[in-house]
Structure formats: C-alpha cells, structure tokens
Amino acid sequence: MCEVFISADPESYASRTRSVRLHGVVTSIRLENLYWDVLAEIGDRDGMSVVQLIEKLYDELVVARGGVGNFSSFLRVSALRYMALQAHDRIPMDNSVPIRTLDPKAVLHALPSHWALPPAPRTTDTVVALRRKG
C-alpha cells in the first residue's frame, strides 16, 4: 500500500514560496510543488495565471466569509477538493472545460457532510419569520 504514496517524486512535496500581490499588498505563500501544479491547472482551465486564480479565490473568500484566516491551508484544501471532485465525476477530467461553466449546485449536490459548509445558524430574525409563516 505505501508504495503508492512513497513512490512520489520528492520534488512534488518540496515547498516553494511565491510572492503574490493582493490588492497592492505583497504577501508570501508557501506550498508544496504539487499544490502549485494543481492550482496552475485550475487557473489554466479558466484562462487565469496562478496569481490571478489566487487573487480571485482570496476576493471571493473575503466576500463569502468576511475574512481569510489561514490562506495557505485554504489553497491546499482547494487543490484537494478540485482533485476529489474530479475523482467523484463532479468536475470533468477534460481540462478544456472551464470551471466557470459548471453549475456549482450540481457539482456540490449531495456531497458528504464533512465536505460542505455547515448550515448557517438561525438568527432571531429567522426564527421570528418562521414562526410568522407557520
């Protein structure tokens, strides 16, 4: 079993740091080479460089969550999700199909619960609105 994993090229798990400018601020991101390769593939599918993809992911994460947290970890998880979604036939293996053309609801439909964001907690306003409806 282990041979499947230990036969990886050591260069694939060597780390590389890249400087990226996010809205005028230069930041360094350190990832293993394999993650950089997967991020490059994701970006290529939609005609973006790795830096453009990273900027887009950063911006969308800020809008969706209000903050970023550990961005390097987020990028690693994004690369793993991409590969897992391909393995589960949610994202086509054909790299000529841009990800932006896929229906996110179809890609994310019925994923295992640990792959998805938990439902948002109900606020007092939501509970009041539901009581009025019911």
Beta strands, then each sheet from edge to edge (+ up, - down):
strand 1: 15-22
strand 2: 25-32
sheet 1: 1+ 2-
end
